Amino acid sequence: MSRVSTGPSSKPTAAHALLARLRDHGVEKVFGVVGREAASILFDEVEGIDFVLTRHEFTAGVAADVLARITGRPQACWATLGPGMTNLSTGIATSVLDRSPVIALAAQSESHDIFPNDTHQCLDSVSIIAPMSKYAVELERPHEITDLVDSAVTAAMTEPVGPSFISLPVDLLGSSEGIDAEAERPLARTPGKPIGAVQDGWEQAADEAAELLKTARHPVLVVGAAAIRSGAVPAVRALAERLNVPVITTYIAKGVLPHGHELNYGAVTGYMDGILDFPALETLFGPADLILTVGYDYAEDLRPSMWQKGAEKKTVRVSPTANPIPRVYRPTVDVVTDVLAFVEHLDAATVSLEAKERHDIEPLRARVAEFLADPTAYEDGMRVHQVIDSMNTVMEEVAESGEGTIVSDIGFFRHYGVLFARADQPFGFLTSAGCSSFGYGIPAAMGAQLARPGQPTFLIAGDGGFHSNSADLETIARLNLPIVTVVVNNDTNGLIELYQNLGHRRSHDPAVKFTGVDFVALAEANGVEATKAADRQELLAALRKGAELGRPFLIEVPINYDFQPGGFGALSI
């Protein structure tokens, strides 16, 4: 029989030590779903740790992912053994590809009964999770749990940041063996920011980058999320402004420069030429002769082929990790160091350099403005650009000093968000760039609102992804999170229909079409006030109401896509 904690006066167990060490590292919330290990852990035995019950383990993983991304600190999620762990695994995969320091925890069968694939609900958790994590281990001796948490945090906070995983046999979780309640815990040394590689001679490489910058006519900064994690955003902004160098970002680095900044040339996606019916990538990158990829990460889905448009270019790669993709990106100069250290070095090395003449993208900006201002009242549903423009309008009205977050689930509409959604602060636009996890929207919005409780959070989701994880509407309602959700509904997996048309010039309806769901009724059934909006004016009114309510609100918007398959090239989800 396993030994369990029976109350406040009981001798501390591994469960108590686990929660205490997580708290030492700054973790305040554990998202998850508990199983029979509830006999060994109650989650309220350590002050300062709150358990957030979710309807699905995937939600727990993504909520922890986004809370960790925004705060820059490790965050935790929990699952029971067997199917709970496998449900959590997609959240773990999301955090490894989207680069968030998550501490994932899952129960396991009793230590004497771990026979994977034979014992009831027993799987080889460590072997399953190890390929998608920074660190994966199973507790073998209760008194070692503090050390395992420390190792998990260090691994999670090492670039590229990502999840660590600890498997916890239920009998050991409830055991006091070897745990000394009187012993003082060693100091928890949580990294203040991610630990990165520093290659010998990086300063010389940085000087080579400075020389390239001095001779370049039209340099461009391409900025990724590692620049945000390093604390380099103010330095990047100052350098760009001093030298008049435009900034282009990956999906999740939007907000490095505010939305309306003249040097903000936007985030890019391979869908943009097709969406805009305009040579956007050529306009952005064609005249450039030097690309400095600062904190660039291939997982963020900005492909080197995008910036290779037009004139021949030199490239500089700046990253806290060694180059993992030389087959597709072999830079002229490779600088492996902390991003902030590089930007400060480059700033000093170019102190006498005159401002550059940035290349003109006014035709692209004019096209975007025309596109977003589309006044057409479509009979078959709004268009996504109209929805995004409406969300931007209200976000600008209600967000103080640009402090608001727009979250996007996964689907064709997401690429409109990448191009058009406001982001006036780092991580002001959130999506799953690396993993593109369907159903990401609800848990990501939860994480964003918990990280920024005083700021508005807007979520845009398609009917397919939203309903794949809609059970956690109840969680939003239970926590009373003031998230304004817009469900763009065409009863179709629209992005997949686009791919069908790309490959076959027609749609195969049984693979993409759904019967109708009344999302207003669904929201109300889960305790969330909701309404429908059929045009711009109705949507603007609904968004304003939702933003003022101070509690969850959902808006269902019938939409339709206009796309010509010939306008899109080889794309990714």
Summary of the structure (lengths in Angstrom):
residues: 573
radius of gyration: 24.4
end to end distance: 48.7
largest distance: 74.7
contacts: 2102
relative contact order: 0.10
helix: 42%
strand: 16%
